[in-house]
Amino acid sequence: MIKSDFGTIEINGSELVVIAELTTLLVALRDVLGEKKYNTALQRANDKVEHKKDTEILKSERMAEVIKAILSGMEDK
């Protein structure tokens, strides 16, 4: 079961049920929004996910640089 209330989303049930409900929801949204707005909404959602992934990668890379700098500093002493 998928419930949504102004940004709060609750998902319960088996994977098959959730997938079936999501598919039904996507079809209904396309019908209501029209193809162009629907595609724009999907692209925005994808962009948010990609941005989050990029941010997590950058944080990991920065952490690796900090660790290298600390270890390099320890070797110098």
C-alpha positions in Angstrom: 0.0 0.0 0.0 1.3 3.5 -0.9 0.0 6.5 1.1 1.1 10.0 0.4 0.1 13.2 2.3 1.9 16.4 1.3 5.4 15.0 1.1 5.0 12.3 3.7 5.0 8.9 2.0 4.2 5.6 3.7 4.8 2.3 1.9 3.6 -1.0 3.3 3.0 -4.5 1.8 4.8 -7.0 -0.3 7.1 -6.0 -3.1 4.6 -7.3 -5.7 1.8 -5.2 -4.2 3.9 -2.1 -4.0 5.1 -2.5 -7.6 1.5 -3.0 -8.8 0.3 0.1 -7.0 3.2 2.1 -8.2 2.5 1.1 -11.8 -1.1 2.0 -11.4 -0.2 5.4 -9.8 2.3 6.2 -12.6 -0.3 5.5 -15.3 -2.9 7.6 -13.4 -0.4 10.5 -13.1 0.5 10.4 -16.8 -3.3 10.6 -17.6 -3.8 13.6 -15.2 -0.6 15.5 -15.9 -0.1 14.8 -19.6 3.0 13.3 -21.2 5.2 16.5 -21.0 4.5 17.3 -17.3 4.7 13.7 -16.4 8.1 13.3 -18.1 9.3 16.5 -16.5 8.3 15.2 -13.0 10.1 11.9 -13.6 13.2 13.7 -14.8 13.2 16.0 -11.7 12.9 13.0 -9.4 15.8 11.3 -11.2 17.9 14.4 -11.0 17.3 14.6 -7.2 18.5 11.0 -6.9 21.5 11.6 -9.1 22.4 14.7 -7.1 22.2 12.8 -3.9 24.5 10.1 -5.3 26.9 12.7 -6.6 26.9 14.4 -3.2 27.6 11.1 -1.4 30.5 10.3 -3.8 32.0 13.8 -3.3 31.8 13.4 0.5 33.5 10.0 0.2 36.2 11.5 -2.0 36.8 14.4 0.4 37.0 12.1 3.3 39.6 10.0 1.5 41.6 13.1 0.8 41.4 14.2 4.5 42.6 10.7 5.6 45.4 10.7 3.1 46.5 14.2 4.3 46.4 13.0 7.9 48.4 9.9 7.2 50.8 11.9 5.1 51.2 14.3 8.0 51.9 11.4 10.4 54.6 10.0 8.0 56.3 13.4 7.9 56.7 13.4 11.7 
